[in-house]
Amino acid sequence: MRLIPLLLAIVMAAPVAAQHTHSATGHDMGGPQETGQSAFAALAEIVAILQADPQTDWERVDIDGLRRHLVDMDLLTQEAVLTRTLRPEGARFELRGTPRVLEAIRAMVPAHAPFLAAETGWDVVTEDLEDGVALSVDGDAV
């Protein structure tokens, strides 16, 4: 649990770092909006939102859980091997990867499938494979 205070200290420093994008005259020099790597930027944004809310119960905030989720998202999007098969009713996606990538696939794909279904109205079904996860998507404009 030592990681949480360290992450909070680093992430909370992000708004201070953003102030350094101004010149000595006080004008915005058009510095970067994202604070480095995307997972770090997401952590910084979430912490800023939580800091701005006086109702935030920091005892219930799980920054380390968010970090793990973002790492899984990164592994899924960058390292998973995807095979797509078009079908008359839609498409089937099979995702596979190394053991650590497979952990991320198994954590992310089934958990996000209901959100995809709710947002699109498509029929979305996941299936565990011995070495991956299949995601079948059926519906209009798939």
N, C-alpha and C positions, 0 to 999 in steps of 0.2 A: 504494500500500500504506500510505500515511499514515493512511488511514481506519481501519484495523484497531486501531492503538493508541488512537486517539481513541474509537472505539466501545467498546473494552474498558474504558477509563477511565470512560466514562459509565455503562456497564452495571454495572461492578463497584461503582459508587457506590450502586446501587439498594438493597442491604441496609442501608447507612447511612441512606438516605432513609426506609426503612421504620421505623427507630427513632424517627423524628420523629412518629409517630402516637400517641405516649404523652403524657399530660399531665405537668405538673410533679410530680404525686404518684406518677407511675410507672404509672398505670392506663391500659389501652388505651382510646383514645377512639373505637374503631371506624373507623379511617381506611381508605382504599381498599386493597384487596388487590392490584389491578393497577397497575403502575407506569406509568400514562399510556396511550399509544397501544398497541394490541395487539401490533404487531410489536416495539416496544420492550420490552414485557412479556415476550414470548417470548424475546427475546435475553437479557434479564436472568435469566430462569429457567434457560435453557440454560447460561449462564456460571456461575450459582450451582451447578448440578449438576456442571459440569466442575471448578470450584474445590474442591468438596467431595471430589472423587476424586483421591487422591494419585497415581494411575496416569495422569492426564491428560498427554498429550504435546502441549504447547502449540505445538510446531512443526508438528503435523499438524492442528490445529484451524483451520477455515476460517470464521471469523465473518462475513467479507464474503460468502462463498457462502451462508451461512444468511440473511443480510440480503437478498440478491438473491432467494432463494427466498420469503422472507416478503413482499417487495414484489410478486412475481409472484402469490402467493396473494391478496394484497389487491386487485390489479388484476382478477384473475379473478372474485373474489366480488363486487366492487363495481361494476365497469365493463363486464364482458362482457355482450353481448346474447344472451339465451338463448331459443331456440324449442324447445318440447317437443311431440312428436308421440306420442300413445299408439297402440300397436299391439297386436294380439291376444297376441303373445308377450312384450310388454314395452313399452319406451319408447325413443325416439330423441331425443337432445338435441343441438341444433346451437348452437355458441357462436361468436360473431363480435365484432369490436371494432375500435377504431382500431389503427393499426400497432403501437404499443407494447403495447396490450392483446392483440393477436393474438400477439405474441411470448410473452406470459405464457400464453395459452391453449395454444399449441403446446408450450411447455415443461412445463406442468402436467398437462393432461388425459391425454395418452398415458402419462406417467410414473406417474400415480396410478391408472390403470385396472386394472393387475394387483392392486393392493392392494384395490380394491373387489371384484374377482372373488374374491380369496382370503378376504376377510372375510365374503362373503355367499353364495358358491357360485353366483352368477349368471354367465351368459355375458356378458362385457363386451368390446366391440370398439370401437376408435377408427378413424376415417377422416379423412384430411386432405381438407379442402375448399379450394377456391381462396382463399376469404376467411375460413376458420375451421377448426374441427374438429368432427366429429360423434362422439357417444358413444352407442352402442347397448347397451342393457341388457336382457337376456332372462332370464326365470326366474320362479319362484314369488314372489308378493307384490311384484312390481316396481311 
